[in-house]
Amino acid sequence: MPEISGMIQNYLEGQIKTIAGEPVIQSKTINENGTYTAPEGVDGYSPVVVNVPATQPVIQSKTINENGTYTAPEGVDGYSPVVVNVPATQPVIESKTITENGTYTAPEGVDGYSPVVVNVPATQPVIESKTITENGTYTPESGVDGFSPVIVDVPLPQNAYLLKSVPNLPQAIATFTDGADMPLASLKVAIEPQQEGSGDPSPTNIRPISGWDEANIIVADDVGNPTVSNIYTIDLDGTRYGGTLDVVSGVMTVDKGYVDLGTVNWDKYTSSAKTYFRTSAQLADAKKSDNPTTTHNLMCSDYKEDTWSHVIDGSGYDGNICIGWLNNAYIGIYDSRYVDVSTSDFKSAMNGVQLVYELATPITFQLTPTAVKSLRGSNNVWADTGDITDAEYFSKEVII
């Protein structure tokens, strides 16, 4: 190899020489950074021992207590540890009391308000009273929100009439003091069955029941000592035991039925060790019972109404009457006097025993409409069949 190397070098110089001898190689120990060239007469280094110590960064500790940018000084590579102890910025807060509406911005140097006390008084509307004596449209003037009270005192035209309702009805007597001599605009009266005597009806306290074939409407200027008293008689087209009559239109609504218990058939039953009688068929037009533990507005001449559970299934309810249990309209009677009699004998004993009951569906009849006139001034209106349930009349306004 040395020979070949020398031959190549001589070739490049344009000469061919014969090279003999070994390369001069020295060892080299390096302990500093730099560039090292073999001296003259030395071809190279082997081995090369590099023992340059690694550069150690210059590090200092640093405590920072203000915000900012910190650069290590010359000769210092960095900081460790870095202790940051910058206090958090505290907002500047002031209290604020506000007594007027508006927009409030914190002044310079103040971050906000706390607490904010708002004590703005509510705006009170400006209200004036107003008396109105002519028809028209009235708008509050500027600065006024509305009117209260508003007193309307517009005179009516000559010979005008006001339509008024009698208040606080139903009542036995409808009373008003400013009537005109004109037919009533509306008049409705109740038709209520009448029962003689007092106390609970029983076999020993028979209380006959009566209905109404006609209704008498009375209009008087005084109840106790009238100077004017007009009577209007209305044919009810049969005996009625309950309902209402619209006198002006003539429409009568009947909501109660009537039966003589001697005209229906009976069956004999035993329940809870006692004998009672029950109608063989339901009353066809009767309102069905919805609960065996309630009563259903029966009115009987010889028996007090009680619940089905008491009369039929209970004990100690002698001499009472009831209408059937759930969703039917049988009539039941327990009367200890008839425990040992036959159904035919019981049927005979029921002759003349009256019963009034609610109808399942009220029935309407068209009667002749009746014009009932009120009196000029004071009026007392009543009917012999029952309460006045509705009344409207005309009041005349006199212009002087």
Beta strands, then each sheet from edge to edge (+ up, - down):
strand 1: 25-30
strand 2: 44-50
strand 3: 59-64
strand 4: 78-84
strand 5: 93-98
strand 6: 112-118
strand 7: 127-132
strand 8: 146-152
strand 9: 161-165
strand 10: 174-179
strand 11: 186-191
strand 12: 194-195
strand 13: 209-210
strand 14: 212-220
strand 15: 229-240
strand 16: 243-246
strand 17: 251-260
strand 18: 266-271
strand 19: 274-279
strand 20: 299-300
strand 21: 304-305
strand 22: 320-323
strand 23: 331-334
strand 24: 354-366
strand 25: 377-383
strand 26: 388-396
sheet 1: 1+ 2+
sheet 2: 3+ 4+
sheet 3: 5+ 6+
sheet 4: 7+ 8+
sheet 5: 9+ 26- 11+ 16- 17+ 24- 20+
sheet 6: 10+ 25- 14+ 15-
sheet 7: 12+ 13-
sheet 8: 18+ 19- 23+ 22- 21-
end
